Amino acid sequence: MAKTSAVNREKNRKRLVAKFAERRAVLVKVIKDPNASLDDKQAAYLELSKMPRDSSSSRLHNRCSITGRPRGYSRRFGISRLVLRRLAHEGFLPGVRKSSW
């Protein structure tokens, strides 16, 4: 199990990303617009820098929904490789079976 504080920090980041997503998208659109004036771009940069760091989606990290483990994450199931293996062996994942060749 991962530290509770790390899991909670990640949940807080997800909440912040969702909260500021629309505002950030508008500012980034202004910054990337080639027809926008230099003053508009500068104002957008300033507003973007005032937002919380954790509101950026690039700071999110996938974690296992069961254990909170940050590494070995399987996107298809939303769990780590260790939990995936355990659940697959117990038959809790339909359509998943052990490979052999």
N, C-alpha and C positions, 0 to 999 in steps of 0.2 A: 504494500500500500504506500502511496505517495503521502508526503506531508499534507496535512489538512490545510495548512496555510498556503501551500503552492496551488492546491486545487481551488481554494477560495479566491486566490489572486487571479487565476485564469477565468473563473466565473465573473469576477468583477470586470476584467478586460472585455469579455464578450458583451456584458451589459453596456459598457462605455462605447464600444464599437457600434452597437446597434443604436445607441442614443445619438451619437454624433455623425452617423453615416451620411445622412442627407446633407447636413451642413458642410461636411468635408468634401462631398462630391461637387457641390456648387463651387466651392473655393478652388478645387483642383481644376475644374472646368475653366474657370477664369484664368488660372495660371497657364494652362495649356493652350488657350485660345490665341492664335497668332494675330488676330485683329484687335485684341484688347490693348488698351493704352498701358504705358509703363507704370503710371500712377495706380491704375486699377490692379495690376499684377502685384505691385508692392504692397498695396493695402490687403490683398488676398493672402500674400505671404505672411504679413503681420498677424492677421486674424488666425491663420492656420497655426502659427507658432504659439499663440496664446491658448490653444486647445490642449487638453491633457494628452500626454504622450501615449498613454494606454488606449486612447481612442483610435489609434491607427490600427488598421486590420493586419498590418505586417508584424505586429507584436503578438498576435495570437499563436498559440501552439496547440496542436491536437493532443488530447489526452484520452486515455482509456476511460470509458464511461463507468466501468466497474471498479477498477483499482486506482485510477488517476495516474497511471504510469505514462510518462511523456515519450518514451522511446518504443520502437517496435510497434507502432500504431498501424492498424489495418483500416483504411478508409471505408472499405466496403461494409464492414461490420461495426465500426466505431469502437473497437476494443483492441487491446494489445495482443501481440503474438502469443504470449503465455496463456492469457485467458481464452484466446481463440482455440488454441490447441486443447485446453482442458474441456471447453464446451463442446468441441467437435468430437472428442473421444467419448464424452458422455451422451452424445446424440441430441444435444439441444439446438444445433444449427442445422435446419433442414437443407438437404442437398449437398452438404459438405461431408466428404468421406476421405479416409486416408488413402493417399496415392500409393500405387505399387507398380513396378514394371519389370 
